[in-house]
Amino acid sequence: MRNLITDVPGLRVGNATDLALASGVTAVIFDEPTVASVDVRGGGPGTRETDLLAPDETVGAIHALALSGGSAFGLDAGAGVMAALAERGIGFAVGSALVPIVPGAVLFDLLNGGDKNWGRFPPYRDLGYAAANAAGLDFPLGTVGAGTGATTVDLKGGLGSASMIAASGHRVGALVAVNACGATNFPNAPHFWAAPFERDGEFGGHGFPSPLPPLPARPRLKGLPEGAEAGIANTTIAVVATDAVLTKAQCKRLAVMAHDGYAHAIWPVHTPLDGDTIFAAATGRTPLADPVFDLALIGAAVVQTVARACARAVYEATALPQAGTIPTWQERWR
């Protein structure tokens, strides 16, 4: 087990990172067409091809997912992933045509100090193409891919991942790009909100502070009260996966449950200033023994892996080269 989403058989992950741009793309490539759905909880989402993931829509499976920085400009990343798949002859057959199905979501990282003067066309299509072609079983975490330019209210955000075996025996994994309006840590402390779920000291082993401090009535929010980044300057986006055999409707329920992982790891979350989105995919290797209780156990494991992945994203983040950027967890607390 790598403690990565790629511990779920049937998928690979690739990243493309541009440190000068302070942004990037992460692609999840499935080995074969895969059942998936999505749940959007934030007030300012940026998404692509999410309508077809509803249980009543015609297309039954997808070929990849694209997570990107760049706000709406980053939606071009899906086209780059499509191009890479089309070159391999992968796609949904419509007569003699093949159309790769690549839903995606973006986060806002346009105000992080990177060089966004890209000219007529943004670079995200090319970054998506590169990410798809880089896909493998092992990949780095932190300031990479879609998490390159991500931040939280007080610490550098990033790309995180985690995996585990659910009580049902199914494999579960999560991949998260954390760019939250809120915080992943207790105020002015190294302790992560996700501490109860930590395994093997994967994000420092600090547990909860003792005694547990009272929370302020007014939480800190990115960009307030100064207003320099006021607006939709946030969003946490994720992919969760399992090797279970699931329908689109069951994947939808899994995506709904997965948002509890955000709630355990980020405070506050699902604000009007976030576009929080989670895709859920089932690679279909292991049947359910019970369609209700096994799904509940898989969902509980997904909650844990999402929370852990959020904390790992911040814990593993490294500083951007731009001067004056937000500090990393490692800089403040190591």
C-alpha positions as CSV (number, residue, x, y, z in Angstrom):
1,M,0.0,0.0,0.0
2,R,1.4,3.4,-1.1
3,N,-1.2,5.4,1.0
4,L,-2.2,6.9,-2.3
5,I,-5.4,6.7,-4.3
6,T,-3.6,4.5,-6.8
7,D,-3.8,1.7,-4.2
8,V,-7.3,1.3,-5.7
9,P,-6.6,-0.9,-8.7
10,G,-7.7,0.4,-12.1
11,L,-6.5,4.0,-12.1
12,R,-3.3,6.1,-12.4
13,V,-2.5,9.7,-11.5
14,G,-0.4,12.2,-13.3
15,N,0.7,15.8,-12.5
16,A,1.9,18.8,-14.5
17,T,3.4,21.6,-12.5
18,D,4.4,25.1,-13.5
19,L,6.1,26.9,-10.6
20,A,6.5,30.2,-12.5
21,L,2.7,30.1,-13.2
22,A,2.2,28.9,-9.6
23,S,-0.5,26.5,-10.9
24,G,-0.9,23.1,-12.4
25,V,-3.1,20.1,-13.3
26,T,-3.7,16.7,-11.9
27,A,-5.2,13.9,-14.1
28,V,-6.8,10.7,-12.9
29,I,-6.7,8.2,-15.8
30,F,-8.8,5.0,-15.6
31,D,-7.6,1.8,-17.1
32,E,-11.0,1.1,-18.6
33,P,-14.4,3.0,-18.7
34,T,-15.3,3.6,-15.1
35,V,-18.6,4.3,-13.3
36,A,-18.6,7.7,-11.5
37,S,-20.7,10.5,-10.1
38,V,-20.2,13.8,-8.4
39,D,-21.5,16.0,-5.5
40,V,-21.0,19.8,-5.4
41,R,-21.4,21.6,-2.1
42,G,-19.5,24.9,-2.4
43,G,-21.2,28.1,-3.4
44,G,-18.8,29.0,-6.2
45,P,-18.0,25.8,-8.3
46,G,-16.1,25.6,-11.5
47,T,-16.9,22.3,-13.2
48,R,-16.9,20.5,-16.6
49,E,-19.1,17.6,-17.8
50,T,-20.7,17.0,-14.4
51,D,-24.3,16.8,-15.7
52,L,-23.6,13.5,-17.5
53,L,-22.6,12.0,-14.1
54,A,-26.2,12.0,-12.9
55,P,-27.7,8.5,-12.6
56,D,-30.3,9.1,-15.3
57,E,-27.9,10.4,-18.0
58,T,-27.0,8.3,-21.0
59,V,-23.2,8.0,-20.7
60,G,-22.6,5.3,-18.2
61,A,-18.8,5.6,-17.6
62,I,-15.9,8.0,-17.9
63,H,-12.3,7.7,-19.0
64,A,-10.5,10.3,-16.8
65,L,-10.9,13.2,-14.5
66,A,-9.1,16.5,-14.5
67,L,-8.4,18.6,-11.5
68,S,-6.9,22.0,-12.2
69,G,-5.9,25.4,-10.9
70,G,-6.7,28.5,-12.9
71,S,-10.3,29.1,-12.0
72,A,-12.5,28.9,-15.1
73,F,-9.4,29.1,-17.3
74,G,-8.4,25.8,-15.9
75,L,-11.4,24.1,-17.4
76,D,-9.2,23.8,-20.6
77,A,-7.3,21.1,-18.8
78,G,-10.0,18.6,-19.7
79,A,-9.4,19.2,-23.4
80,G,-5.7,18.4,-22.9
81,V,-6.5,15.2,-21.1
82,M,-9.0,14.4,-23.9
83,A,-6.3,14.9,-26.5
84,A,-3.9,12.5,-24.8
85,L,-6.7,9.8,-24.6
86,A,-7.8,10.4,-28.2
87,E,-4.2,9.7,-29.4
88,R,-4.5,6.3,-27.7
89,G,-7.9,5.5,-29.3
90,I,-9.8,5.8,-26.1
91,G,-13.3,7.3,-26.0
92,F,-17.1,6.8,-25.9
93,A,-18.1,5.4,-29.3
94,V,-20.6,7.4,-31.3
95,G,-20.7,5.6,-34.7
96,S,-17.1,5.8,-36.0
97,A,-16.2,8.6,-33.6
98,L,-14.6,8.2,-30.2
99,V,-15.1,10.9,-27.6
100,P,-13.1,10.7,-24.4
101,I,-15.3,11.5,-21.4
102,V,-13.3,13.7,-19.0
103,P,-15.3,15.5,-16.3
104,G,-13.3,18.0,-14.1
105,A,-13.3,20.7,-11.6
106,V,-11.1,23.8,-10.9
107,L,-9.9,25.8,-8.0
108,F,-9.0,29.5,-7.8
109,D,-5.3,30.3,-7.6
110,L,-5.1,33.5,-9.8
111,L,-4.0,35.8,-7.0
112,N,-1.1,33.8,-5.6
113,G,1.8,35.7,-7.1
114,G,2.4,33.5,-10.1
115,D,2.9,34.8,-13.6
116,K,-0.6,34.7,-15.1
117,N,0.3,36.8,-18.2
118,W,0.0,33.9,-20.5
119,G,-1.1,35.7,-23.6
120,R,-4.1,34.8,-25.8
121,F,-4.6,31.3,-24.5
122,P,-4.1,29.9,-21.0
123,P,-1.6,27.0,-20.6
124,Y,-4.0,24.6,-19.0
125,R,-4.8,22.5,-22.1
126,D,-1.1,21.7,-22.5
127,L,-0.8,21.1,-18.7
128,G,-3.7,18.7,-18.9
129,Y,-2.1,16.8,-21.8
130,A,1.2,16.6,-19.9
131,A,-0.5,15.4,-16.7
132,A,-2.4,12.6,-18.6
133,N,0.8,11.4,-20.2
134,A,2.6,11.4,-16.9
135,A,0.1,9.2,-15.2
136,G,1.4,6.4,-13.0
137,L,1.0,4.6,-9.7
138,D,3.4,6.7,-7.8
139,F,3.2,10.5,-7.6
140,P,4.3,13.3,-5.2
141,L,2.2,15.3,-2.8
142,G,2.1,18.9,-1.7
143,T,3.0,21.7,-4.1
144,V,2.4,19.8,-7.3
145,G,-0.3,19.4,-10.0
146,A,-3.7,21.0,-9.1
147,G,-2.3,21.8,-5.6
148,T,0.6,23.8,-6.9
149,G,-0.9,27.3,-6.2
150,A,-3.4,26.2,-3.5
151,T,-3.6,27.9,-0.1
152,T,-5.7,27.9,3.0
153,V,-6.5,30.9,5.2
154,D,-3.1,30.7,7.0
155,L,-0.9,28.0,5.4
156,K,0.1,26.8,2.0
157,G,-2.3,24.2,0.6
158,G,-1.5,21.5,-1.9
159,L,-2.3,18.0,-3.2
160,G,-2.9,15.2,-0.8
161,S,-3.8,11.5,-1.0
162,A,-4.6,8.6,1.3
163,S,-5.9,5.1,1.1
164,M,-7.2,2.3,3.3
165,I,-9.1,-1.0,3.4
166,A,-12.7,-0.5,4.3
167,A,-14.4,-2.8,6.9
168,S,-16.2,-4.4,3.9
169,G,-12.8,-5.5,2.5
170,H,-12.9,-3.0,-0.4
171,R,-10.0,-0.7,-1.2
172,V,-10.7,3.0,-0.9
173,G,-8.6,6.0,-1.8
174,A,-8.8,9.8,-2.0
175,L,-7.0,12.5,-3.9
176,V,-7.6,16.1,-2.8
177,A,-6.4,19.6,-3.9
178,V,-6.9,21.8,-0.8
179,N,-7.4,25.5,-1.6
180,A,-9.8,26.2,1.3
181,C,-11.3,29.5,2.4
182,G,-11.0,28.1,5.9
183,A,-8.2,26.3,7.9
184,T,-7.0,22.7,8.2
185,N,-5.3,23.4,11.6
186,F,-6.3,24.7,15.0
187,P,-5.6,28.5,15.2
188,N,-1.9,29.2,15.6
189,A,-1.1,25.5,16.2
190,P,0.4,22.5,14.3
191,H,-2.6,20.3,15.2
192,F,-4.8,19.2,12.3
193,W,-8.6,19.0,12.5
194,A,-8.2,15.6,10.9
195,A,-6.1,14.3,13.8
196,P,-8.5,11.5,15.0
197,F,-8.1,9.8,11.6
198,E,-4.3,10.0,11.2
199,R,-2.4,6.8,10.5
200,D,1.3,6.2,11.2
201,G,2.1,9.8,11.8
202,E,1.3,10.7,8.2
203,F,0.9,14.4,9.0
204,G,3.1,14.8,12.0
205,G,1.4,12.8,14.7
206,H,0.5,15.8,16.8
207,G,-3.1,14.7,17.7
208,F,-5.5,17.2,19.2
209,P,-4.2,19.9,21.6
210,S,-4.7,19.3,25.2
211,P,-6.6,20.9,26.8
212,L,-8.9,21.4,23.8
213,P,-9.1,25.2,23.3
214,P,-12.5,26.9,22.6
215,L,-13.0,28.0,19.1
216,P,-13.4,31.6,18.2
217,A,-17.0,32.7,17.5
218,R,-15.7,34.3,14.2
219,P,-13.5,31.9,12.1
220,R,-10.8,33.3,9.9
221,L,-11.7,33.3,6.2
222,K,-9.2,33.8,3.4
223,G,-9.1,37.3,2.1
224,L,-11.1,38.9,4.9
225,P,-11.2,41.5,6.3
226,E,-8.4,42.9,4.1
227,G,-10.4,41.9,1.0
228,A,-7.4,41.4,-1.3
229,E,-8.7,38.0,-2.3
230,A,-12.4,38.6,-1.6
231,G,-14.7,36.6,-3.8
232,I,-14.5,33.1,-5.0
233,A,-10.7,32.7,-4.4
234,N,-10.9,29.2,-2.9
235,T,-12.3,25.7,-3.5
236,T,-11.2,22.2,-2.4
237,I,-11.7,19.6,-5.1
238,A,-11.3,15.8,-4.8
239,V,-11.6,12.4,-6.3
240,V,-12.5,9.4,-4.2
241,A,-12.3,5.8,-5.6
242,T,-13.0,2.3,-4.6
243,D,-12.5,-1.1,-6.3
244,A,-16.2,-2.0,-5.5
245,V,-18.8,-2.7,-8.2
246,L,-21.1,0.3,-7.9
247,T,-23.9,1.9,-9.9
248,K,-23.9,5.6,-10.7
249,A,-26.5,6.1,-8.0
250,Q,-24.3,4.4,-5.5
251,C,-21.3,6.5,-6.6
252,K,-23.5,9.6,-6.0
253,R,-24.2,8.5,-2.5
254,L,-20.4,7.9,-2.0
255,A,-19.6,11.4,-3.2
256,V,-22.2,12.8,-0.8
257,M,-20.7,11.0,2.1
258,A,-17.2,12.0,1.1
259,H,-17.9,15.6,1.8
260,D,-18.0,14.7,5.5
261,G,-14.2,14.2,5.1
262,Y,-14.0,17.9,4.2
263,A,-16.0,18.7,7.3
264,H,-13.6,16.7,9.5
265,A,-10.5,18.4,8.0
266,I,-11.4,22.0,7.2
267,W,-13.2,24.7,9.2
268,P,-15.3,26.3,8.0
269,V,-16.1,24.4,4.8
270,H,-18.7,24.6,2.0
271,T,-18.9,28.3,2.3
272,P,-20.3,30.7,-0.4
273,L,-16.6,31.5,-1.2
274,D,-15.7,27.9,-2.0
275,G,-16.6,25.6,-4.9
276,D,-16.1,22.4,-3.0
277,T,-16.6,19.4,-5.3
278,I,-16.0,15.6,-5.0
279,F,-16.0,13.0,-7.7
280,A,-16.6,9.4,-6.7
281,A,-15.5,6.5,-9.0
282,A,-15.8,2.7,-8.8
283,T,-13.3,0.6,-10.7
284,G,-15.5,-2.5,-10.4
285,R,-13.1,-5.1,-9.3
286,T,-14.9,-6.5,-6.2
287,P,-18.7,-7.0,-5.8
288,L,-20.7,-5.9,-2.8
289,A,-21.8,-8.6,-0.4
290,D,-24.6,-6.4,0.7
291,P,-25.7,-3.4,-1.4
292,V,-26.6,-1.2,1.6
293,F,-24.3,-2.1,4.4
294,D,-21.2,-2.5,2.3
295,L,-21.8,0.9,0.7
296,A,-22.1,2.4,4.2
297,L,-18.8,0.9,5.2
298,I,-17.1,2.0,2.1
299,G,-18.5,5.5,2.6
300,A,-17.2,5.6,6.2
301,A,-13.8,4.7,4.9
302,V,-14.0,7.4,2.2
303,V,-14.7,10.0,4.9
304,Q,-11.5,9.0,6.7
305,T,-9.4,9.0,3.6
306,V,-10.6,12.4,2.4
307,A,-9.9,13.9,5.9
308,R,-6.4,12.4,5.9
309,A,-5.7,13.5,2.4
310,C,-6.7,17.1,3.2
311,A,-4.2,17.1,6.1
312,R,-1.5,15.5,4.1
313,A,-1.9,18.1,1.3
314,V,-1.0,20.9,3.8
315,Y,1.6,18.9,5.7
316,E,3.5,18.0,2.5
317,A,3.3,21.4,0.8
318,T,6.5,23.3,0.0
319,A,6.9,27.0,-0.6
320,L,6.4,28.6,-4.0
321,P,9.4,30.5,-5.4
322,Q,7.5,33.8,-5.5
323,A,8.5,36.2,-2.7
324,G,6.0,36.9,0.0
325,T,3.9,33.8,-0.5
326,I,2.0,32.2,2.4
327,P,4.1,30.0,4.8
328,T,4.0,26.3,4.7
329,W,3.2,24.0,7.6
330,Q,6.8,22.7,7.5
331,E,8.1,26.3,7.8
332,R,5.9,27.1,10.8
333,W,5.8,23.9,12.8
334,R,8.5,21.4,11.9
